[in-house]
Amino acid sequence: MQTITPYLLYEDVEAALDFLSRAFGFEEVLRFTGSEGYVNHAEMRRGDSSIYLGDPGEGYRNPSKLGGVTVHLDVRVDDCDASCEQARAAGATITDEPADQEYGERRFGATDPEGHTWWFSQPIREVTPEAWGATPAAR
């Protein structure tokens, strides 16, 4: 059971649904079009995880218009390099090319058309937290 679901705000939810499907492999689960005629709420899945999308109305400014990062989303993938090429072909801005990380993952970074930051990572080897400088929490 997924206990936390990211709820991403988009000025154009319908365009986001199309982009996230083509670029990042999400599948649309549902959409709600309000009486105003635009998509107010939508839900998507990738693997066993969900995200929600919504249009917050007039006062909202997406990360692109704010000029900064507001959140990072991390998505596990089976093939980092193929996922990067899919995202690039669909028009995602690749901010970091695929590269092996000291903590045992291969990852790349991308932004969607409204400026949300996405990281896609593929586990490639087992590395203990101590080996890359992290400290496990005491239990």
Secondary structure, DSSP 8 states (H G I E B T S, - for coil): ------EEE-S-HHHHHHHHHHHH--EEEEEEE-TTSSEEEEEEEETTEEEEEE---TT---HHHHTS---EEEEE-S-HHHHHHHHHHTT-EEEEEEEE-TTSEEEEEEE-TT--EEEEEEE-S---GGGGT------
